[in-house]
Amino acid sequence: MSQETLLVCILCRASQTEAGQAGLSEGQFLFNQLQDGLETSSEACIRLQPVRCMGACDRACVVAFMAPNKLTFILSQLSPSKSVPDLLKFSHQYIAAPDGKAPYKERPATVKQNIHAVLPPLPNQP
């Protein structure tokens, strides 16, 4: 099992979408779509983890890619239905990059356009 993790805020609520009409928050809808996409993937999978709040409510939907010794990418203002293919593609790039830094030119458009923050890896503990 990989240590790379994709956190998804399941409480994110954006404007009215098909998710809201189905009785789900947009964040939960995004999480469900990512879960379905990862289950059908034949490549190495990132660990998907729901989070109850990531504190960027005015920039919903929010996700974060994180792993030990890798950059943390926080993405915001994601479309719960349209961003899934790009997030799945980036998850494979993130796993493959030793430091988490997939080449900018190769990143999917959603990732390039929706970066909220990129954080350095946590320092190693003595």
Solvent accessible surface area in square Angstrom, and as a share of the most:
residue,aa,sasa,rsa
1,M,211,0.94
2,S,33,0.21
3,Q,127,0.57
4,E,20,0.09
5,T,6,0.04
6,L,0,0.00
7,L,27,0.14
8,V,0,0.00
9,C,5,0.03
10,I,30,0.15
11,L,81,0.40
12,C,9,0.06
13,R,161,0.59
14,A,44,0.34
15,S,83,0.54
16,Q,152,0.67
17,T,31,0.18
18,E,83,0.37
19,A,0,0.00
20,G,27,0.26
21,Q,146,0.65
22,A,73,0.56
23,G,67,0.65
24,L,59,0.29
25,S,9,0.06
26,E,5,0.02
27,G,0,0.00
28,Q,48,0.21
29,F,33,0.14
30,L,0,0.00
31,F,19,0.08
32,N,46,0.24
33,Q,64,0.28
34,L,0,0.00
35,Q,75,0.33
36,D,78,0.40
37,G,17,0.17
38,L,17,0.09
39,E,129,0.58
40,T,117,0.68
41,S,35,0.22
42,S,121,0.78
43,E,102,0.46
44,A,67,0.52
45,C,51,0.31
46,I,6,0.03
47,R,99,0.36
48,L,32,0.16
49,Q,64,0.28
50,P,64,0.40
51,V,34,0.19
52,R,164,0.60
53,C,73,0.44
54,M,53,0.24
55,G,64,0.61
56,A,15,0.11
57,C,97,0.58
58,D,129,0.67
59,R,79,0.29
60,A,16,0.12
61,C,0,0.00
62,V,1,0.01
63,V,0,0.00
64,A,3,0.02
65,F,0,0.00
66,M,81,0.36
67,A,15,0.11
68,P,79,0.50
69,N,95,0.49
70,K,16,0.07
71,L,34,0.17
72,T,26,0.15
73,F,1,0.00
74,I,34,0.17
75,L,0,0.00
76,S,0,0.00
77,Q,100,0.45
78,L,6,0.03
79,S,40,0.26
80,P,9,0.06
81,S,48,0.31
82,K,164,0.69
83,S,3,0.02
84,V,16,0.09
85,P,90,0.56
86,D,36,0.19
87,L,0,0.00
88,L,32,0.16
89,K,108,0.46
90,F,0,0.00
91,S,0,0.00
92,H,38,0.17
93,Q,33,0.15
94,Y,0,0.00
95,I,40,0.20
96,A,81,0.63
97,A,11,0.08
98,P,126,0.79
99,D,69,0.36
100,G,0,0.00
101,K,119,0.50
102,A,1,0.01
103,P,75,0.47
104,Y,124,0.47
105,K,181,0.77
106,E,103,0.46
107,R,23,0.08
108,P,9,0.06
109,A,55,0.43
110,T,21,0.12
111,V,0,0.00
112,K,68,0.29
113,Q,143,0.63
114,N,28,0.14
115,I,54,0.28
116,H,80,0.36
117,A,31,0.24
118,V,65,0.37
119,L,82,0.41
120,P,98,0.62
121,P,54,0.34
122,L,153,0.76
123,P,105,0.66
124,N,123,0.63
125,Q,151,0.67
126,P,172,1.08
